[in-house]
Amino acid sequence: MKKPYLFSPSILSADFTQLGDQIKQAEEAGADWFHIDIMDGHFVPNISMGPFIVEACKRTTDLPLDVHLMIEKPEVYLEDFVNAGAGVLTVHIETCPEMDITLQNIHNLGCKAGITFKPATEVNKIKPYLNDVDLVLVMSVNPGFSGQSFMPEVVPKIRQIRNILDEINPDALIEVDGGINSKTIRQTFDQGAEIFVAASAIFNHPLGIQKGLQSLRDMLP
């Protein structure tokens, strides 16, 4: 029986001088996955980590690594990230002109495949590919920076996607990322989200990582 929901703390807000220790703390607090945002400074206006960070996290934890490729031409780098230890690779509809081939290549590498889109992109853009994914990531902020405010206007998209998946691919999970905290998490869960990415709410919680994760768990049934 699968868990009713999963937590995927985003290391984007972790203290990188203590990354291994912070990952261990989050794992002990009940994290299910770890979310790693890869940004290239082109598709999004920020530059972050590469395969070497995925590989470092893989040495630190046995939990699945949930890698979000916010980059142009992600198909060029799929094998690098899988070899580094990614358990899930999520790519953007806006950067994959041959999305069906990209998803197939991710699966051929032995990795779970996710699809995502910017908040302004319509669900119909991803609909043709929903039968071929393991995960749909709904962005509740514009991708690029941690600490942005939650965009409530994307919440109806979660239910829209869940309804489609229930018809054609019921095993696929819905993940939500962006501004997730104790005030926003429940509304996304109620619409069908099952995986919750949180960065600041966990790693920057004033009472520590364990309390940050617990504050989210306390808002769910």
C-alpha positions, 0 to 999 in steps of 0.5 A: 500500500502506497503512502498517502503522501510523501515529503521531498525536502528541497536542498536549495534552502539547505546550508551547503556548508553542512549539506550532508548533516542537513540531509541526515537530519531531514531523513531522520525527521521523516523525509521520503525523497530529496528534491534537487533543483538544477538551473542553468541561468537560461531557462530560469534566471538563476544558476544552481547545481549540476550532477556533482551535487546529485552524486554527493547527495547519493553518497549521503542518503539512500532515499530517492533523489527527485531531480528537477531539470530547469534547463534548456536541452535537458535531453543532452544531460539525462544520462549524466544525472541518472549516472549521478544517482537521480531516481526521478528526472522531471523535465519542462514541457517548455524545453522539450520539443520532443517530449515523448522521446525525452520521457522514453529516454529517461525510462530507458535509462532506468529512471522514473520520468516526470513532466512539469510546466510553468504556472502560466502554461496551460494543462492542455500542453502536457496532456498528450504525455500524461500517459507516459509519466510517473509524476507530474510536478505542478509549480506553484511559483515561477521556477528559479528561486527559493522563497517565493510566495505561493500562487493560489491560482495554480491550485485548480490545475492540480484537480484538473490533472488528477482527474485526467490521470485517474482516467488514463494513468492512475498510478502517476503521482502529483507533486507540488513545489513552490511556497509550500508551508503550513499555510498552503500545503493543505489546499494542494493536498485537498485537490490531489497533490501527493508529493510536497516539495518544501525548501525554506519551510523545512531547512529554514524553520526557526526551530530546526529541520525536524520541526519544519517537517513536522509543521507540514505533517501536522496540516495533513490528515 
